[in-house]
């Protein structure tokens, strides 16, 4: 096991032919916690909100406000994807603080899955907002000779989106592991606190960049 | 570095489930609540706006009524002023008319009273004149023998001392017998005889003086015995003033 790559997925068990990694299990745990918490917290949402509902409203309206500022239009059609992206990334990145858990974003599959979804969603939103022909025509602007560069930029920015998240979270996880290995259990606590900040910042960056890409696709901003 | 495609696929599906999960249990309920709250806010705002409009309308109505009342009050004041002016004018005219009538009536009354007073005064003057005439003419004769007899009777009625004074007065400076008209020779003789008998030694002279009007006066140097009409009138007037 000492020869195994730390970047390789940590497979916990198999469901038939399907290997189930730690990242997947952590994601399921996050999903289950979210489902239970939201089911309880918003069991009977009322206009006169309680403290938990008010906090959730603040979170949602804050995300919506940020999206509105970037998109320049009604954020609610984009909120399920982009808001979920931010909330999931925050929870996934903060999974590092749970003993025995590792952030799913510290392995390349999860950032890749998210970047893939953002890549596909931006095209879907762009085509829906501008129409197929007009959307594809924007790759020829400002000059048709720039088509290869435009296509390449689409791929590279998606790749950079993936690598940025993965690199930050993976490196942080390595730093924590190295510090624990070298200094014991108490010393890494400041690094864990720093990890919380990094996790929230990376979630914010990933979400903002995804929003910018989608905004460019729907014609709200220039990417 | 290797990629586990199974994990990538599962994570893709997992994230799509997370999207559905959050959309179903977070965004939709929150959006419904927010929309309900916004609807309530809009309703409250509309209600407030309706109330504002109603208040504005009420205020406009109040101002209109106030202006209407002010106009009515102004018109009423103008009407009252006009009415008061006309009443005052009518009262002035009535007062002037009444005053004119009073003045006219007073003048008429004064005229009547003046005429009556003048008539009364004339009557009184006539009565006085009659009295004066009666007094002037009624106390014995003013000429002739009657007059002389009356003078003699008067002189005889005087006391001894008075007579002595008159005699001494007449003896030194004379006695003048004054009449309104000149006496005849016979009359002068009768007068001289009568006076000489009573004032012996006195120089007796005769004079005429129209001012005594009638009768005669015995003018001593220091006394006068008057039997003239003028003297009678004077005494009568003094009595009337009395």
Interface residues (C-beta under 8 A of the other chain):
Chain A: X5 X7 X8 X9 X11 X18 X19 X20 X21 X23 X24 X27 X28 X30 X31 X34 X35 X38 X39 X42 X45 X46 X47 X49 X53 X56 X57 X60 X61 X76 X79 X80 X81 X83 X84 X85 X87 X88 X104 X107 X108 X109 X110 X112 X113 X114 X116 X117
Chain B: X1 X2 X3 X4 X6 X7 X8 X9 X10 X11 X12 X14 X15 X16 X17 X18 X19 X20 X21 X22 X23 X25 X26 X27 X29 X30 X31 X32 X33 X34 X36 X37 X40
